[in-house]
Amino acid sequence: AQSVTQLGSHVSVSEGALVLLRCNYSSSVPPYLFWYVQYPNQGLQLLLKYTSAATLVKGINGFEAEFKKSETSFHLTKPSAHMSDAAEYFCAVSLPFTGGGNKLTFGTGTQLKVEL
Amino acid sequence: DGGITQSPKYLFRKEGQNVTLSCEQNLNHDAMYWYRQDPGQGLRLIYYSQIVNDFQKGDIAEGYSVSREKKESFPLTVTSAQKNPTAFYLCASTLGQAYGYTFGSGTRLTVV
C-alpha cells in the first residue's frame, strides 16, 4: 500500500520568499509522485510529476520538486513566492505496474498563505 | 478544448433525497474517478471505473452508487443512505498512471 504525508497543514510566507512544501511518501515499489494545486471552489490542477526519469522535476508557475529516494521525500519549492501562489497544495502517489486502477493516494493538503 | 465537465457547480437537496452529480469528459480517457473532499481530510476515493460497464468501490463507497454506460460519462448518485453527504465532490479521469489525473471543477453539495 502507498501513502503520503504532508508536513504542515498551513504554511505562511512573505511575498518574494522561498516556498517549501513538504511531502514524504511510503511505498513498496518506486512510486509515481505528483503535486497538484487547488484554488477555492475549483478542481485540482497538475503542477508537476515524477515518473522515474530526472529526479529534479520542473513544473508550471515556477515550481519544482526533487525526488529523494533515500529520504522518501518529494518536497515542492519555488524560489520567490507571489501573491497568486496562495492556494492549497496536494501531494499524491501511485504505484506503477501494480494494477489497482491507476489510483492516486492524496495527502491531506497544505494551505499556502502569501503575505505582503 | 478537451476536459471534464461537472454539473451543477452548486446543489442543494433536502435530507432523505437522492441526488445525481454529472461528470462528462471528452478526453477519451478510459479510467474515471469520484472523490469526496472535506476540510482537513484531503481527497477520499468513492468509486472508480477503468472501462465501460465496470466500476469498483473506493474507500468510502457506502451510501453512493455509480454507473458507466458510456466512456464519456460517470455519474454519481448520493443516496439517502449516505449519513453526511454535504461535501465538495470531484470527478477525475486519466490516460494512465504516468499521466496523473485531469480533474473537473467540482460540485458542492449541501444537504439541508
gemmi code that builds the backbone of each chain (N, CA, C; Angstrom):
import gemmi

chains = {
    "A": [
        ("ALA", (0.843, -1.193, 0.000), (0.000, 0.000, 0.000), (0.881, 1.245, 0.000)),
        ("GLN", (0.339, 2.334, -0.509), (1.112, 3.568, -0.563), (0.417, 4.630, 0.276)),
        ("SER", (1.201, 5.615, 0.720), (0.638, 6.736, 1.452), (1.546, 7.938, 1.291)),
        ("VAL", (0.992, 9.112, 1.552), (1.790, 10.334, 1.568), (1.459, 11.116, 2.815)),
        ("THR", (2.474, 11.794, 3.335), (2.311, 12.662, 4.489), (2.792, 14.046, 4.122)),
        ("GLN", (1.930, 15.022, 4.295), (2.309, 16.404, 4.065), (2.486, 17.072, 5.429)),
        ("LEU", (3.699, 17.524, 5.694), (4.004, 18.141, 6.973), (3.603, 19.605, 6.948)),
        ("GLY", (2.716, 19.968, 7.870), (2.251, 21.353, 7.915), (0.982, 21.531, 7.126)),
        ("SER", (-0.130, 21.678, 7.791), (-1.391, 21.888, 7.084), (-1.519, 23.338, 6.629)),
        ("HIS", (-0.767, 24.236, 7.271), (-0.765, 25.640, 6.885), (0.669, 26.145, 6.868)),
        ("VAL", (1.028, 26.815, 5.777), (2.344, 27.438, 5.644), (2.142, 28.888, 5.216)),
        ("SER", (2.862, 29.780, 5.859), (2.769, 31.199, 5.534), (4.143, 31.728, 5.158)),
        ("VAL", (4.217, 32.446, 4.046), (5.484, 33.039, 3.604), (5.228, 34.477, 3.180)),
        ("SER", (6.299, 35.250, 3.146), (6.207, 36.614, 2.637), (6.365, 36.603, 1.127)),
        ("GLU", (5.759, 37.563, 0.465), (5.927, 37.671, -0.979), (7.403, 37.840, -1.300)),
        ("GLY", (7.913, 37.061, -2.254), (9.313, 37.105, -2.618), (10.174, 36.096, -1.881)),
        ("ALA", (9.647, 35.476, -0.855), (10.416, 34.495, -0.085), (10.306, 33.111, -0.712)),
        ("LEU", (11.207, 32.233, -0.253), (11.208, 30.845, -0.718), (9.960, 30.116, -0.227)),
        ("VAL", (9.368, 29.324, -1.127), (8.271, 28.444, -0.746), (8.815, 27.024, -0.640)),
        ("LEU", (8.525, 26.364, 0.480), (8.908, 24.960, 0.664), (7.724, 24.230, 1.274)),
        ("LEU", (7.149, 23.301, 0.511), (6.045, 22.477, 0.995), (6.542, 21.040, 1.025)),
        ("ARG", (6.356, 20.385, 2.164), (6.975, 19.080, 2.379), (6.025, 17.925, 2.102)),
        ("CYS", (6.595, 16.885, 1.501), (5.829, 15.674, 1.207), (6.750, 14.477, 1.388)),
        ("ASN", (6.330, 13.536, 2.206), (7.019, 12.269, 2.341), (6.084, 11.145, 1.941)),
        ("TYR", (6.632, 10.137, 1.310), (5.802, 9.054, 0.807), (6.224, 7.734, 1.396)),
        ("SER", (5.335, 6.790, 1.297), (5.620, 5.425, 1.700), (5.086, 4.512, 0.605)),
        ("SER", (5.968, 3.656, 0.075), (5.508, 2.717, -0.938), (6.452, 1.529, -0.986)),
        ("SER", (5.949, 0.448, -1.479), (6.724, -0.799, -1.523), (7.550, -0.911, -2.801)),
        ("VAL", (7.234, -0.087, -3.786), (7.983, -0.073, -5.044), (8.239, 1.381, -5.419)),
        ("PRO", (9.178, 1.637, -6.329), (9.402, 3.034, -6.744), (8.102, 3.646, -7.247)),
        ("PRO", (7.722, 4.777, -6.689), (6.399, 5.332, -6.994), (6.406, 6.350, -8.122)),
        ("TYR", (5.216, 6.698, -8.570), (4.995, 7.924, -9.316), (4.495, 8.959, -8.300)),
        ("LEU", (4.985, 10.176, -8.402), (4.628, 11.224, -7.450), (4.139, 12.464, -8.182)),
        ("PHE", (3.183, 13.140, -7.573), (2.540, 14.281, -8.212), (2.319, 15.390, -7.185)),
        ("TRP", (2.348, 16.626, -7.675), (1.886, 17.773, -6.904), (0.763, 18.447, -7.687)),
        ("TYR", (-0.311, 18.761, -6.933), (-1.455, 19.457, -7.504), (-1.698, 20.735, -6.714)),
        ("VAL", (-2.313, 21.718, -7.380), (-2.729, 22.958, -6.726), (-4.239, 23.106, -6.874)),
        ("GLN", (-4.862, 23.618, -5.816), (-6.314, 23.845, -5.847), (-6.628, 25.243, -5.341)),
        ("TYR", (-7.307, 26.022, -6.168), (-7.815, 27.327, -5.765), (-9.228, 27.149, -5.239)),
        ("PRO", (-9.718, 28.083, -4.433), (-11.024, 27.903, -3.773), (-12.144, 27.565, -4.747)),
        ("ASN", (-12.899, 26.546, -4.374), (-14.069, 26.098, -5.134), (-13.739, 25.693, -6.564)),
        ("GLN", (-12.530, 25.195, -6.758), (-12.147, 24.706, -8.073), (-11.598, 23.289, -7.965)),
        ("GLY", (-11.401, 22.657, -9.110), (-10.769, 21.350, -9.131), (-9.272, 21.470, -8.935)),
        ("LEU", (-8.597, 20.330, -8.986), (-7.153, 20.308, -8.816), (-6.468, 20.412, -10.169)),
        ("GLN", (-5.346, 21.117, -10.172), (-4.568, 21.286, -11.392), (-3.179, 20.693, -11.177)),
        ("LEU", (-2.703, 19.915, -12.135), (-1.393, 19.290, -12.012), (-0.291, 20.329, -12.122)),
        ("LEU", (0.590, 20.362, -11.110), (1.749, 21.254, -11.126), (2.953, 20.583, -11.760)),
        ("LEU", (3.221, 19.341, -11.308), (4.371, 18.603, -11.826), (4.241, 17.139, -11.414)),
        ("LYS", (5.104, 16.312, -12.026), (5.059, 14.885, -11.718), (6.437, 14.263, -11.850)),
        ("TYR", (6.669, 13.221, -11.062), (7.879, 12.415, -11.144), (7.472, 11.002, -11.550)),
        ("THR", (8.065, 10.543, -12.673), (7.723, 9.201, -13.158), (8.983, 8.425, -13.499)),
        ("SER", (10.000, 8.549, -12.655), (11.254, 7.774, -12.694), (12.239, 8.245, -13.758)),
        ("ALA", (12.082, 9.435, -14.256), (13.094, 10.000, -15.150), (14.018, 10.888, -14.287)),
        ("ALA", (14.175, 12.147, -14.631), (15.031, 13.036, -13.849), (14.477, 13.224, -12.447)),
        ("THR", (15.357, 13.269, -11.459), (14.893, 13.393, -10.075), (14.484, 14.815, -9.726)),
        ("LEU", (15.002, 15.802, -10.454), (14.566, 17.184, -10.271), (13.550, 17.493, -11.360)),
        ("VAL", (12.343, 17.789, -10.937), (11.241, 17.974, -11.868), (10.791, 19.428, -11.838)),
        ("LYS", (10.665, 20.027, -12.997), (10.176, 21.406, -13.087), (8.729, 21.379, -13.553)),
        ("GLY", (7.932, 22.275, -12.956), (6.530, 22.320, -13.302), (6.095, 23.695, -13.750)),
        ("ILE", (4.787, 23.913, -13.665), (4.248, 25.194, -14.087), (4.390, 26.234, -12.983)),
        ("ASN", (4.261, 27.495, -13.358), (4.266, 28.609, -12.404), (5.557, 28.722, -11.592)),
        ("GLY", (6.665, 28.185, -12.099), (7.954, 28.326, -11.440), (8.221, 27.335, -10.320)),
        ("PHE", (7.349, 26.369, -10.121), (7.543, 25.358, -9.087), (8.447, 24.230, -9.570)),
        ("GLU", (9.151, 23.622, -8.623), (9.906, 22.428, -8.917), (9.922, 21.522, -7.684)),
        ("ALA", (10.265, 20.259, -7.891), (10.323, 19.300, -6.795), (11.443, 18.312, -7.077)),
        ("GLU", (12.042, 17.816, -6.006), (13.134, 16.866, -6.142), (12.773, 15.552, -5.470)),
        ("PHE", (12.894, 14.467, -6.231), (12.652, 13.138, -5.688), (13.929, 12.661, -4.999)),
        ("LYS", (13.809, 12.372, -3.707), (14.942, 11.864, -2.935), (14.567, 10.513, -2.358)),
        ("LYS", (15.071, 9.476, -2.981), (14.706, 8.127, -2.566), (15.183, 7.830, -1.153)),
        ("SER", (16.385, 8.281, -0.823), (16.957, 7.974, 0.490), (16.160, 8.607, 1.624)),
        ("GLU", (15.486, 9.709, 1.316), (14.685, 10.398, 2.324), (13.191, 10.156, 2.130)),
        ("THR", (12.836, 9.379, 1.143), (11.427, 9.146, 0.737), (10.651, 10.459, 0.721)),
        ("SER", (11.237, 11.442, 0.040), (10.615, 12.770, 0.022), (10.433, 13.278, -1.394)),
        ("PHE", (9.513, 14.213, -1.520), (9.239, 14.868, -2.803), (8.733, 16.268, -2.479)),
        ("HIS", (9.604, 17.084, -1.925), (9.217, 18.423, -1.479), (9.073, 19.382, -2.650)),
        ("LEU", (8.114, 20.273, -2.528), (7.813, 21.261, -3.572), (8.448, 22.594, -3.195)),
        ("THR", (9.122, 23.230, -4.136), (9.753, 24.519, -3.853), (9.489, 25.520, -4.967)),
        ("LYS", (9.604, 26.796, -4.582), (9.561, 27.898, -5.528), (10.449, 28.986, -4.956)),
        ("PRO", (11.391, 29.509, -5.732), (12.373, 30.454, -5.174), (11.746, 31.734, -4.622)),
        ("SER", (10.696, 32.222, -5.266), (10.151, 33.513, -4.879), (8.624, 33.458, -4.945)),
        ("ALA", (7.987, 33.575, -3.795), (6.526, 33.470, -3.733), (5.851, 34.705, -4.303)),
        ("HIS", (4.724, 34.451, -4.953), (3.894, 35.527, -5.478), (2.522, 35.410, -4.841)),
        ("MET", (1.832, 36.530, -4.762), (0.507, 36.518, -4.132), (-0.415, 35.489, -4.789)),
        ("SER", (-0.260, 35.310, -6.089), (-1.128, 34.381, -6.810), (-0.855, 32.914, -6.462)),
        ("ASP", (0.215, 32.642, -5.709), (0.519, 31.269, -5.304), (-0.326, 30.816, -4.120)),
        ("ALA", (-1.032, 31.722, -3.488), (-1.867, 31.367, -2.341), (-2.954, 30.400, -2.796)),
        ("ALA", (-2.929, 29.192, -2.243), (-3.833, 28.118, -2.659), (-3.568, 26.924, -1.752)),
        ("GLU", (-4.269, 25.820, -2.018), (-3.994, 24.583, -1.310), (-3.235, 23.655, -2.249)),
        ("TYR", (-2.251, 22.983, -1.691), (-1.381, 22.117, -2.482), (-1.467, 20.684, -1.960)),
        ("PHE", (-1.589, 19.753, -2.903), (-1.716, 18.352, -2.558), (-0.605, 17.543, -3.210)),
        ("CYS", (-0.001, 16.685, -2.416), (0.946, 15.696, -2.909), (0.186, 14.383, -3.098)),
        ("ALA", (0.553, 13.607, -4.133), (-0.141, 12.356, -4.396), (0.853, 11.313, -4.895)),
        ("VAL", (0.521, 10.050, -4.648), (1.400, 8.942, -5.030), (0.585, 7.847, -5.683)),
        ("SER", (1.188, 7.183, -6.679), (0.605, 5.956, -7.209), (1.732, 4.966, -7.447)),
        ("LEU", (1.397, 3.717, -7.467), (2.379, 2.659, -7.648), (2.265, 2.110, -9.057)),
        ("PRO", (3.283, 2.296, -9.888), (3.192, 1.827, -11.277), (3.213, 0.323, -11.389)),
        ("PHE", (2.501, -0.155, -12.374), (2.530, -1.559, -12.781), (2.071, -2.521, -11.680)),
        ("THR", (1.239, -2.015, -10.793), (0.729, -2.882, -9.732), (-0.767, -3.100, -9.871)),
        ("GLY", (-1.347, -2.656, -10.980), (-2.787, -2.802, -11.157), (-3.530, -1.892, -10.204)),
        ("GLY", (-4.731, -2.239, -9.864), (-5.484, -1.465, -8.886), (-6.092, -0.196, -9.420)),
        ("GLY", (-6.177, -0.083, -10.730), (-6.971, 1.008, -11.285), (-6.284, 2.356, -11.373)),
        ("ASN", (-4.955, 2.381, -11.433), (-4.235, 3.648, -11.576), (-4.588, 4.638, -10.477)),
        ("LYS", (-4.882, 4.154, -9.302), (-5.366, 5.044, -8.252), (-4.263, 5.909, -7.676)),
        ("LEU", (-4.628, 7.168, -7.444), (-3.758, 8.082, -6.729), (-4.190, 8.140, -5.265)),
        ("THR", (-3.212, 8.184, -4.374), (-3.486, 8.431, -2.960), (-2.978, 9.821, -2.636)),
        ("PHE", (-3.852, 10.641, -2.056), (-3.532, 12.045, -1.812), (-3.173, 12.291, -0.358)),
        ("GLY", (-2.290, 13.266, -0.150), (-2.067, 13.785, 1.184), (-3.224, 14.662, 1.609)),
        ("THR", (-3.176, 15.140, 2.835), (-4.273, 15.931, 3.384), (-4.197, 17.403, 2.991)),
        ("GLY", (-3.154, 17.783, 2.289), (-3.083, 19.136, 1.751), (-2.350, 20.114, 2.649)),
        ("THR", (-1.746, 21.121, 2.020), (-1.104, 22.231, 2.717), (-1.636, 23.534, 2.159)),
        ("GLN", (-2.208, 24.345, 3.033), (-2.724, 25.644, 2.631), (-1.586, 26.653, 2.673)),
        ("LEU", (-1.266, 27.245, 1.541), (-0.191, 28.238, 1.461), (-0.784, 29.639, 1.490)),
        ("LYS", (-0.286, 30.431, 2.425), (-0.674, 31.832, 2.526), (0.523, 32.686, 2.174)),
        ("VAL", (0.328, 33.697, 1.348), (1.405, 34.590, 0.945), (1.068, 35.989, 1.442)),
        ("GLU", (1.962, 36.546, 2.249), (1.716, 37.854, 2.862), (2.593, 38.927, 2.247)),
        ("LEU", (2.080, 40.129, 2.238), (2.849, 41.262, 1.708), (3.971, 41.642, 2.650)),
    ],
    "B": [
        ("ASP", (-11.654, 22.640, -26.641), (-10.609, 22.030, -25.833), (-11.176, 20.857, -25.045)),
        ("GLY", (-10.337, 19.818, -24.856), (-10.786, 18.684, -24.087), (-10.756, 18.961, -22.611)),
        ("GLY", (-11.650, 18.285, -21.883), (-11.670, 18.466, -20.450), (-12.772, 17.659, -19.801)),
        ("ILE", (-12.960, 17.924, -18.506), (-14.014, 17.258, -17.741), (-15.002, 18.300, -17.269)),
        ("THR", (-16.271, 18.022, -17.465), (-17.326, 18.941, -17.061), (-18.150, 18.309, -15.958)),
        ("GLN", (-18.224, 19.008, -14.836), (-19.082, 18.575, -13.744), (-20.249, 19.551, -13.622)),
        ("SER", (-21.409, 18.988, -13.418), (-22.572, 19.857, -13.235), (-23.549, 19.235, -12.253)),
        ("PRO", (-24.286, 20.073, -11.520), (-24.106, 21.528, -11.441), (-22.935, 21.885, -10.543)),
        ("LYS", (-22.576, 23.133, -10.463), (-21.478, 23.559, -9.594), (-21.931, 23.605, -8.132)),
        ("TYR", (-23.151, 24.015, -7.910), (-23.730, 24.035, -6.557), (-25.060, 23.272, -6.593)),
        ("LEU", (-25.295, 22.497, -5.539), (-26.501, 21.677, -5.486), (-27.008, 21.643, -4.058)),
        ("PHE", (-28.279, 21.925, -3.908), (-28.903, 21.896, -2.593), (-30.013, 20.850, -2.621)),
        ("ARG", (-30.041, 20.008, -1.593), (-31.075, 18.977, -1.520), (-31.556, 18.823, -0.088)),
        ("LYS", (-32.769, 18.362, 0.031), (-33.296, 18.082, 1.366), (-32.802, 16.720, 1.821)),
        ("GLU", (-32.677, 16.598, 3.125), (-32.259, 15.329, 3.716), (-33.229, 14.225, 3.309)),
        ("GLY", (-32.675, 13.057, 2.954), (-33.518, 11.928, 2.576), (-33.735, 11.782, 1.085)),
        ("GLN", (-33.332, 12.782, 0.305), (-33.494, 12.714, -1.144), (-32.221, 12.175, -1.790)),
        ("ASN", (-32.406, 11.401, -2.846), (-31.267, 11.016, -3.669), (-30.939, 12.158, -4.618)),
        ("VAL", (-29.672, 12.262, -4.971), (-29.263, 13.298, -5.920), (-28.151, 12.738, -6.797)),
        ("THR", (-28.157, 13.128, -8.076), (-27.155, 12.634, -9.020), (-26.282, 13.772, -9.505)),
        ("LEU", (-24.971, 13.559, -9.423), (-23.978, 14.518, -9.889), (-23.448, 14.040, -11.241)),
        ("SER", (-23.344, 14.980, -12.161), (-22.932, 14.639, -13.517), (-21.435, 14.835, -13.711)),
        ("CYS", (-20.814, 13.946, -14.481), (-19.410, 14.071, -14.859), (-19.257, 13.571, -16.294)),
        ("GLU", (-18.820, 14.463, -17.175), (-18.637, 14.134, -18.591), (-17.232, 14.542, -19.022)),
        ("GLN", (-16.558, 13.659, -19.780), (-15.222, 14.003, -20.283), (-15.135, 13.721, -21.785)),
        ("ASN", (-14.367, 14.574, -22.465), (-14.140, 14.377, -23.900), (-12.664, 14.194, -24.198)),
        ("LEU", (-11.958, 13.574, -23.252), (-10.517, 13.354, -23.359), (-10.189, 11.964, -23.881)),
        ("ASN", (-11.191, 11.149, -24.072), (-11.015, 9.756, -24.499), (-10.248, 8.925, -23.455)),
        ("HIS", (-10.403, 9.291, -22.190), (-9.765, 8.542, -21.116), (-10.622, 7.345, -20.748)),
        ("ASP", (-9.951, 6.220, -20.476), (-10.693, 5.033, -20.065), (-11.102, 5.078, -18.597)),
        ("ALA", (-10.181, 5.543, -17.746), (-10.399, 5.495, -16.300), (-11.009, 6.789, -15.778)),
        ("MET", (-11.995, 6.645, -14.911), (-12.638, 7.801, -14.280), (-12.817, 7.537, -12.793)),
        ("TYR", (-12.878, 8.627, -12.011), (-12.867, 8.531, -10.545), (-13.800, 9.568, -9.945)),
        ("TRP", (-14.329, 9.218, -8.773), (-15.058, 10.178, -7.953), (-14.373, 10.268, -6.596)),
        ("TYR", (-14.107, 11.528, -6.185), (-13.529, 11.803, -4.876), (-14.457, 12.722, -4.094)),
        ("ARG", (-14.380, 12.566, -2.792), (-15.069, 13.477, -1.890), (-14.002, 14.263, -1.138)),
        ("GLN", (-14.237, 15.574, -0.973), (-13.275, 16.423, -0.287), (-13.962, 17.113, 0.877)),
        ("ASP", (-13.412, 16.931, 2.061), (-13.864, 17.610, 3.269), (-12.681, 18.379, 3.845)),
        ("PRO", (-12.922, 19.499, 4.485), (-11.809, 20.307, 5.026), (-10.904, 19.482, 5.932)),
        ("GLY", (-9.598, 19.564, 5.698), (-8.624, 18.897, 6.549), (-8.486, 17.408, 6.333)),
        ("GLN", (-9.247, 16.845, 5.370), (-9.188, 15.389, 5.165), (-8.669, 15.006, 3.796)),
        ("GLY", (-8.266, 15.953, 3.015), (-7.769, 15.607, 1.694), (-8.872, 15.066, 0.808)),
        ("LEU", (-8.483, 14.229, -0.150), (-9.440, 13.627, -1.081), (-9.606, 12.155, -0.756)),
        ("ARG", (-10.850, 11.728, -0.683), (-11.120, 10.322, -0.409), (-11.875, 9.718, -1.583)),
        ("LEU", (-11.414, 8.543, -2.004), (-11.942, 7.894, -3.197), (-13.277, 7.215, -2.912)),
        ("ILE", (-14.282, 7.528, -3.743), (-15.607, 6.950, -3.563), (-15.771, 5.723, -4.474)),
        ("TYR", (-15.638, 5.941, -5.775), (-15.740, 4.886, -6.784), (-14.778, 5.201, -7.916)),
        ("TYR", (-14.403, 4.158, -8.650), (-13.645, 4.367, -9.867), (-14.041, 3.342, -10.913)),
        ("SER", (-13.751, 3.693, -12.161), (-14.100, 2.832, -13.285), (-12.947, 2.831, -14.272)),
        ("GLN", (-12.501, 1.652, -14.664), (-11.398, 1.553, -15.618), (-11.880, 1.382, -17.047)),
        ("ILE", (-13.082, 0.811, -17.207), (-13.638, 0.628, -18.545), (-15.154, 0.746, -18.459)),
        ("VAL", (-15.779, 0.877, -19.607), (-17.235, 0.967, -19.665), (-17.855, -0.293, -19.073)),
        ("ASN", (-18.971, -0.089, -18.362), (-19.733, -1.169, -17.742), (-18.998, -1.891, -16.626)),
        ("ASP", (-17.981, -1.258, -16.085), (-17.270, -1.839, -14.940), (-16.860, -0.729, -13.987)),
        ("PHE", (-17.040, -0.941, -12.686), (-16.601, 0.039, -11.708), (-16.302, -0.684, -10.394)),
        ("GLN", (-15.498, -0.008, -9.566), (-15.048, -0.607, -8.312), (-15.289, 0.368, -7.166)),
        ("LYS", (-15.542, -0.175, -5.986), (-15.688, 0.662, -4.802), (-14.332, 1.212, -4.379)),
        ("GLY", (-14.366, 2.432, -3.900), (-13.188, 3.022, -3.307), (-13.226, 2.866, -1.799)),
        ("ASP", (-12.651, 3.835, -1.117), (-12.523, 3.735, 0.340), (-13.790, 4.097, 1.104)),
        ("ILE", (-14.662, 4.891, 0.472), (-15.847, 5.369, 1.194), (-17.102, 5.233, 0.327)),
        ("ALA", (-17.359, 4.045, -0.225), (-18.450, 3.853, -1.190), (-19.831, 3.780, -0.549)),
        ("GLU", (-19.921, 3.547, 0.730), (-21.227, 3.367, 1.358), (-22.095, 4.606, 1.201)),
        ("GLY", (-23.332, 4.380, 0.705), (-24.249, 5.490, 0.513), (-24.144, 6.164, -0.845)),
        ("TYR", (-23.293, 5.630, -1.701), (-23.116, 6.163, -3.054), (-23.326, 5.054, -4.078)),
        ("SER", (-23.701, 5.452, -5.301), (-23.761, 4.496, -6.409), (-23.317, 5.206, -7.681)),
        ("VAL", (-22.831, 4.426, -8.653), (-22.365, 4.981, -9.928), (-22.823, 4.077, -11.069)),
        ("SER", (-22.668, 4.588, -12.271), (-22.868, 3.794, -13.479), (-21.832, 4.239, -14.499)),
        ("ARG", (-21.532, 3.353, -15.454), (-20.596, 3.720, -16.520), (-21.089, 3.064, -17.810)),
        ("GLU", (-22.127, 3.646, -18.357), (-22.733, 3.115, -19.580), (-22.041, 3.626, -20.830)),
        ("LYS", (-21.367, 4.754, -20.728), (-20.624, 5.340, -21.845), (-19.240, 5.720, -21.365)),
        ("LYS", (-18.303, 5.697, -22.275), (-16.923, 6.039, -21.907), (-16.834, 7.464, -21.389)),
        ("GLU", (-17.669, 8.348, -21.939), (-17.563, 9.766, -21.616), (-18.203, 10.147, -20.288)),
        ("SER", (-19.050, 9.291, -19.741), (-19.904, 9.701, -18.642), (-19.770, 8.792, -17.426)),
        ("PHE", (-19.736, 9.388, -16.235), (-19.577, 8.613, -14.997), (-20.365, 9.326, -13.889)),
        ("PRO", (-21.681, 9.246, -13.913), (-22.489, 9.949, -12.908), (-22.435, 9.285, -11.539)),
        ("LEU", (-22.524, 10.113, -10.521), (-22.509, 9.663, -9.129), (-23.843, 9.998, -8.480)),
        ("THR", (-24.471, 8.999, -7.860), (-25.699, 9.231, -7.111), (-25.400, 9.164, -5.619)),
        ("VAL", (-25.783, 10.220, -4.928), (-25.663, 10.264, -3.482), (-27.016, 9.858, -2.931)),
        ("THR", (-27.088, 8.726, -2.273), (-28.375, 8.214, -1.818), (-28.695, 8.690, -0.409)),
        ("SER", (-29.910, 8.431, 0.001), (-30.345, 8.830, 1.343), (-29.615, 8.020, 2.420)),
        ("ALA", (-28.935, 6.944, 2.028), (-28.186, 6.140, 3.000), (-26.861, 6.782, 3.395)),
        ("GLN", (-26.436, 7.789, 2.653), (-25.180, 8.476, 2.991), (-25.460, 9.400, 4.164)),
        ("LYS", (-24.795, 9.148, 5.273), (-25.139, 9.819, 6.529), (-24.739, 11.295, 6.566)),
        ("ASN", (-23.697, 11.647, 5.883), (-23.213, 13.025, 5.931), (-22.805, 13.464, 4.528)),
        ("PRO", (-23.745, 13.740, 3.649), (-23.433, 13.961, 2.241), (-22.911, 15.349, 1.888)),
        ("THR", (-23.047, 16.298, 2.781), (-22.590, 17.656, 2.470), (-21.072, 17.658, 2.300)),
        ("ALA", (-20.601, 18.016, 1.107), (-19.168, 17.970, 0.798), (-18.947, 18.528, -0.597)),
        ("PHE", (-17.680, 18.609, -0.960), (-17.263, 19.013, -2.311), (-16.878, 17.740, -3.049)),
        ("TYR", (-17.490, 17.506, -4.213), (-17.266, 16.272, -4.954), (-16.478, 16.564, -6.226)),
        ("LEU", (-15.444, 15.774, -6.435), (-14.566, 15.967, -7.582), (-14.542, 14.718, -8.444)),
        ("CYS", (-14.655, 14.924, -9.745), (-14.547, 13.859, -10.726), (-13.208, 14.005, -11.438)),
        ("ALA", (-12.590, 12.896, -11.789), (-11.296, 12.937, -12.465), (-11.214, 11.807, -13.482)),
        ("SER", (-10.291, 11.947, -14.411), (-10.039, 10.881, -15.381), (-8.555, 10.833, -15.687)),
        ("THR", (-8.117, 9.723, -16.262), (-6.707, 9.589, -16.594), (-6.500, 8.677, -17.798)),
        ("LEU", (-5.400, 8.966, -18.496), (-4.981, 8.124, -19.620), (-4.150, 6.948, -19.111)),
        ("GLY", (-3.549, 7.111, -17.930), (-2.696, 6.072, -17.371), (-1.922, 6.605, -16.195)),
        ("GLN", (-1.278, 5.728, -15.456), (-0.644, 6.101, -14.196), (0.405, 7.188, -14.338)),
        ("ALA", (1.154, 7.179, -15.399), (2.242, 8.149, -15.540), (1.740, 9.545, -15.876)),
        ("TYR", (0.482, 9.683, -16.190), (-0.044, 10.979, -16.628), (-0.690, 11.777, -15.513)),
        ("GLY", (-1.006, 11.142, -14.398), (-1.774, 11.842, -13.381), (-3.219, 11.989, -13.812)),
        ("TYR", (-3.975, 12.683, -13.004), (-5.396, 12.866, -13.277), (-5.672, 14.245, -13.871)),
        ("THR", (-6.754, 14.305, -14.646), (-7.370, 15.578, -15.010), (-8.648, 15.678, -14.199)),
        ("PHE", (-8.826, 16.817, -13.532), (-9.982, 17.000, -12.660), (-11.026, 17.912, -13.293)),
        ("GLY", (-12.276, 17.668, -12.909), (-13.327, 18.632, -13.176), (-13.281, 19.743, -12.140)),
        ("SER", (-14.185, 20.705, -12.274), (-14.176, 21.865, -11.380), (-14.980, 21.637, -10.108)),
        ("GLY", (-15.606, 20.474, -9.976), (-16.249, 20.110, -8.730), (-17.701, 20.503, -8.617)),
        ("THR", (-18.415, 19.779, -7.742), (-19.796, 20.094, -7.375), (-19.865, 20.189, -5.860)),
        ("ARG", (-20.371, 21.315, -5.368), (-20.540, 21.464, -3.926), (-21.981, 21.104, -3.583)),
        ("LEU", (-22.127, 20.024, -2.840), (-23.445, 19.542, -2.442), (-23.718, 19.942, -1.000)),
        ("THR", (-24.864, 20.546, -0.796), (-25.292, 20.907, 0.552), (-26.643, 20.268, 0.804)),
        ("VAL", (-26.716, 19.484, 1.855), (-27.975, 18.853, 2.231), (-28.523, 19.536, 3.470)),
        ("VAL", (-29.773, 19.959, 3.367), (-30.370, 20.724, 4.469), (-31.548, 19.966, 5.079)),
    ],
}
model = gemmi.Model(1)
for chain_id, residues in chains.items():
    chain = gemmi.Chain(chain_id)
    for i, (resn, *xyz) in enumerate(residues, 1):
        res = gemmi.Residue()
        res.name, res.seqid = resn, gemmi.SeqId(i, " ")
        for name, pos in zip(("N", "CA", "C"), xyz):
            atom = gemmi.Atom()
            atom.name, atom.element = name, gemmi.Element(name[0])
            atom.pos, atom.b_iso = gemmi.Position(*pos), 0.0
            res.add_atom(atom)
        chain.add_residue(res)
    model.add_chain(chain)
structure = gemmi.Structure()
structure.add_model(model)
structure.setup_entities()
